[in-house]
């Protein structure tokens, strides 16, 4: 490995780390490659946790991490 390759390897972040702490329903659906209605169904079934902030429903980044690490969704 040359010096450039080593620096590039150290500076990489996973896509999940670039997400905001709370995602809108659309952002979460896009990240999971699902339709917003499918995401809403999963939230209603309790398979994905979401929080209500004011009038918005937001999905914590931790839920995206859980799903990507093999959790049910």
DAWOZI-V721632 format. One record per run of one state. SS is the DSSP state (hx for helix, st for strand, lp for the rest). FROM is the first residue (numbers start at 1). LEN is the number of residues. If there is no record, write none. Layout:
ss=SS from=FROM len=LEN
ss=SS from=FROM len=LEN
//
This chain:
ss=lp from=1 len=2
ss=hx from=3 len=8
ss=lp from=11 len=4
ss=hx from=15 len=4
ss=lp from=19 len=3
ss=st from=22 len=3
ss=hx from=25 len=8
ss=lp from=33 len=3
ss=hx from=36 len=9
ss=lp from=45 len=6
ss=st from=51 len=3
ss=lp from=54 len=2
ss=st from=56 len=5
ss=hx from=61 len=8
ss=lp from=69 len=5
//
